[in-house]
């Protein structure tokens, strides 16, 4: 059985969503078991089976992007033959039966839904994606493509690495400060002697949603740390700590219109 996390109160009968975990897949070793990523050396047959299981769970065709930590938003009109819609970090659609997937392994997944025009988005936002402003770009793309309105959009922020387990250097903190202003305790922990600090990328994502026009009451947040919960989530940083950097699986934020 797949273990899928869902946000209470998000969406309606016309949409389904969730965040996959490690449970319920066919992969082995550092990829065990529901790895959904092609790019880290796992057996492709196992990943294909894992993606099939996710599609079955959501009763929709999974659609992925080749994620590059940028701001490109891809409009999806039909399921690609190989499940890959192109290169970018956000997917949008108003077509039922397509399960938009944002892959993560510490980065922040964000899902969007406008119930009036029935349009959705799945966004992959690491620190580089937040700096590139992929989240407001996706909100804009939903508005331009489908007539979505920020004040109607519902959002859910999924599991990601916590600031306690995500120290970044001063060069990253400076970029966040240039974008958000002085970094308060909700965004970054106390700086260490080298000028680095633990950074809350998901808090940056939340602030960008609010700045883009979403109501705070429509923003849900599943606060689970991908680094700390080893049995439940894949983590890039944990793989590096454990001596197998580059060999790790990925979970997904998934959203699909049901009709």
C-alpha positions as CSV (number, residue, x, y, z in Angstrom):
1,X,0.0,0.0,0.0
2,X,1.2,3.5,-0.8
3,X,1.5,5.9,2.1
4,X,0.3,9.3,0.7
5,X,0.0,12.4,2.8
6,X,-2.9,14.8,2.1
7,X,-3.7,18.2,3.5
8,X,-7.1,18.4,5.3
9,X,-9.4,21.0,3.8
10,X,-7.5,21.3,0.5
11,X,-9.6,21.1,-2.7
12,X,-13.0,19.7,-3.4
13,X,-14.6,16.8,-5.3
14,X,-13.1,17.9,-8.6
15,X,-9.4,17.5,-7.5
16,X,-7.2,14.9,-5.8
17,X,-3.8,15.6,-4.4
18,X,-1.1,14.1,-2.2
19,X,2.6,13.7,-1.4
20,X,4.1,10.3,-1.9
21,X,6.5,8.8,0.6
22,X,9.0,5.9,0.4
23,X,6.4,3.3,1.1
24,X,4.8,0.9,-1.4
25,X,7.3,0.7,-4.3
26,X,9.5,-1.8,-6.2
27,X,12.9,-0.2,-5.8
28,X,15.8,-1.5,-3.7
29,X,18.8,-0.3,-1.8
30,X,19.1,3.5,-1.3
31,X,16.1,3.9,-3.6
32,X,13.8,1.7,-1.5
33,X,11.0,1.6,-2.2
34,X,8.7,4.1,-4.0
35,X,11.4,6.0,-5.9
36,X,9.9,8.1,-8.7
37,X,13.1,9.6,-10.1
38,X,14.9,8.4,-13.2
39,X,18.0,10.5,-12.7
40,X,19.9,8.9,-9.8
41,X,20.8,5.5,-11.0
42,X,17.9,3.4,-10.0
43,X,16.7,0.5,-12.2
44,X,14.3,2.0,-14.8
45,X,12.0,-1.0,-14.7
46,X,11.5,-0.4,-11.0
47,X,10.9,3.3,-11.5
48,X,8.4,2.6,-14.3
49,X,6.5,0.3,-11.9
50,X,6.6,2.9,-9.1
51,X,5.2,5.5,-11.4
52,X,2.5,3.1,-12.6
53,X,1.4,2.6,-9.0
54,X,1.2,6.3,-8.4
55,X,-0.9,6.7,-11.5
56,X,-3.2,3.9,-10.3
57,X,-3.5,5.5,-6.8
58,X,-4.5,8.9,-8.3
59,X,-6.5,7.3,-11.2
60,X,-4.6,9.6,-13.7
61,X,-1.7,9.6,-16.0
62,X,1.5,10.8,-14.2
63,X,3.2,13.8,-15.9
64,X,6.8,14.8,-14.9
65,X,9.2,17.5,-15.9
66,X,13.0,17.5,-16.3
67,X,13.6,19.7,-13.3
68,X,16.5,22.2,-13.5
69,X,15.9,24.6,-10.5
70,X,14.7,27.4,-12.8
71,X,11.4,29.4,-13.4
72,X,10.0,27.7,-16.5
73,X,6.3,26.7,-16.3
74,X,5.1,24.0,-18.7
75,X,1.5,24.0,-19.9
76,X,0.3,20.4,-20.3
77,X,-2.6,19.7,-22.7
78,X,-2.3,15.9,-22.9
79,X,-0.2,13.1,-21.4
80,X,3.2,12.8,-23.0
81,X,4.0,9.4,-24.4
82,X,6.9,8.9,-22.1
83,X,5.4,10.9,-19.2
84,X,7.9,13.7,-19.6
85,X,6.4,17.1,-20.5
86,X,9.7,18.9,-21.0
87,X,12.3,20.9,-19.1
88,X,11.0,23.1,-16.3
89,X,10.1,23.3,-12.7
90,X,6.3,23.8,-12.7
91,X,3.5,22.1,-14.6
92,X,0.0,23.5,-15.1
93,X,-3.2,22.1,-16.7
94,X,-7.0,22.3,-16.8
95,X,-7.3,18.8,-18.3
96,X,-8.8,16.0,-16.1
97,X,-6.9,12.7,-15.8
98,X,-3.4,14.2,-15.7
99,X,-1.5,13.8,-12.5
100,X,1.0,16.6,-12.4
101,X,4.1,15.6,-10.4
102,X,6.7,17.7,-8.7
103,X,9.7,15.6,-7.7
104,X,11.6,16.4,-4.5
105,X,14.2,14.9,-2.2
106,X,14.5,17.9,0.3
107,X,13.2,20.7,-2.0
108,X,9.7,22.1,-1.4
109,X,6.8,20.8,-3.5
110,X,3.9,23.2,-3.9
111,X,0.4,22.4,-5.3
112,X,-2.1,24.9,-6.6
113,X,-5.8,24.7,-7.4
114,X,-8.4,27.3,-8.6
115,X,-11.8,25.6,-8.0
116,X,-13.8,28.0,-10.2
117,X,-11.9,27.5,-13.4
118,X,-10.6,24.0,-12.3
119,X,-6.9,24.6,-13.1
120,X,-4.0,23.1,-11.2
121,X,-0.2,23.4,-10.8
122,X,2.6,21.3,-9.4
123,X,5.8,23.2,-8.5
124,X,9.3,22.1,-7.6
125,X,10.9,24.8,-5.5
126,X,14.4,24.4,-4.0
127,X,16.3,27.5,-2.8
128,X,17.3,28.2,-6.4
129,X,13.7,27.9,-7.5
130,X,12.6,30.3,-4.8
131,X,15.2,32.8,-5.9
132,X,14.1,32.4,-9.5
133,X,10.5,33.0,-8.4
134,X,9.1,29.9,-10.0
135,X,6.1,30.0,-7.6
136,X,4.8,33.4,-8.6
137,X,5.6,32.5,-12.2
138,X,3.2,29.5,-11.8
139,X,0.5,31.6,-10.3
140,X,0.8,34.0,-13.2
141,X,0.8,31.2,-15.7
142,X,-2.4,29.8,-14.3
143,X,-4.0,33.2,-14.6
144,X,-2.8,33.8,-18.1
145,X,-3.7,30.3,-19.4
146,X,-7.0,29.6,-17.7
147,X,-8.2,32.8,-16.1
148,X,-7.3,31.7,-12.5
149,X,-7.3,34.4,-9.9
150,X,-4.8,34.4,-7.0
151,X,-7.5,35.3,-4.5
152,X,-9.3,32.1,-5.4
153,X,-6.3,29.8,-5.6
154,X,-5.8,27.2,-2.9
155,X,-2.2,26.0,-2.2
156,X,-0.6,23.2,-0.2
157,X,3.1,23.1,0.7
158,X,4.5,19.6,1.1
159,X,7.2,17.9,3.1
160,X,10.7,19.3,2.7
161,X,13.9,19.6,4.6
162,X,13.6,21.7,7.8
163,X,15.9,24.6,8.7
164,X,17.4,22.6,11.5
165,X,18.8,20.2,8.9
166,X,19.5,22.6,6.1
167,X,22.5,24.8,6.7
168,X,23.4,27.0,3.8
169,X,26.4,29.4,3.3
170,X,26.3,33.2,3.5
171,X,26.1,33.5,-0.3
172,X,22.7,31.8,-0.3
173,X,21.5,33.8,2.7
174,X,22.5,37.0,0.9
175,X,20.3,36.1,-2.1
176,X,17.4,35.4,0.2
177,X,17.9,38.7,2.0
178,X,18.0,40.5,-1.3
179,X,14.6,39.0,-2.2
180,X,12.8,39.0,1.1
181,X,14.6,41.7,3.2
182,X,16.2,41.0,6.6
183,X,15.9,37.4,7.5
184,X,13.8,36.9,10.7
185,X,13.7,33.9,12.9
186,X,10.9,32.3,10.9
187,X,13.2,32.3,7.7
188,X,16.6,31.5,9.1
189,X,18.3,30.3,12.2
190,X,21.1,32.1,14.0
191,X,24.2,32.5,11.9
192,X,27.2,30.4,12.8
193,X,30.8,31.6,13.0
194,X,31.3,31.0,9.2
195,X,28.2,33.2,8.4
196,X,26.0,30.3,7.4
197,X,22.7,29.3,9.0
198,X,19.8,26.9,8.7
199,X,17.3,28.2,6.1
200,X,13.6,27.5,5.8
201,X,13.0,27.4,2.1
202,X,9.3,26.4,2.6
203,X,8.7,29.6,4.6
204,X,10.1,31.5,1.6
205,X,7.6,29.6,-0.6
206,X,4.8,30.5,1.7
207,X,5.7,34.2,1.6
208,X,5.9,34.2,-2.2
209,X,2.4,32.7,-2.3
210,X,1.0,35.5,-0.1
211,X,2.9,38.1,-2.1
212,X,1.4,36.6,-5.3
213,X,-2.1,37.3,-3.9
214,X,-3.1,34.1,-2.2
215,X,-5.1,34.3,1.0
216,X,-3.2,33.0,4.0
217,X,-6.3,31.0,5.0
218,X,-6.1,29.1,1.7
219,X,-2.4,28.0,2.2
220,X,-2.0,24.6,3.8
221,X,1.4,23.3,4.9
222,X,2.4,19.8,5.8
223,X,5.4,20.4,8.1
224,X,7.3,17.1,7.8
225,X,11.1,17.1,7.5
226,X,12.5,14.9,4.7
227,X,15.9,14.7,6.2
228,X,14.8,13.7,9.7
229,X,12.2,11.2,8.8
230,X,14.5,8.6,7.2
231,X,11.9,5.8,7.1
232,X,9.4,8.0,5.3
233,X,11.2,10.3,2.9
234,X,14.1,10.4,0.5
235,X,16.7,13.1,1.2
236,X,19.6,14.4,-0.9
237,X,21.4,15.8,2.2
238,X,21.0,12.6,4.2
239,X,22.4,10.6,1.3
240,X,25.5,12.8,1.3
241,X,25.8,12.5,5.1
242,X,25.6,8.7,4.8
243,X,28.3,8.5,2.2
244,X,26.3,7.8,-1.0
245,X,25.9,11.3,-2.4
246,X,24.0,11.2,-5.7
247,X,22.4,7.9,-4.9
248,X,19.0,8.6,-3.5
249,X,15.3,8.4,-4.6
250,X,12.7,11.0,-4.9
251,X,9.1,11.5,-3.8
252,X,6.5,13.7,-5.4
253,X,3.8,16.2,-4.8
254,X,0.9,15.1,-7.0
255,X,-2.3,16.8,-8.1
256,X,-4.9,15.8,-10.6
257,X,-8.4,17.0,-11.8
258,X,-10.9,14.2,-11.5
259,X,-13.5,15.6,-13.9
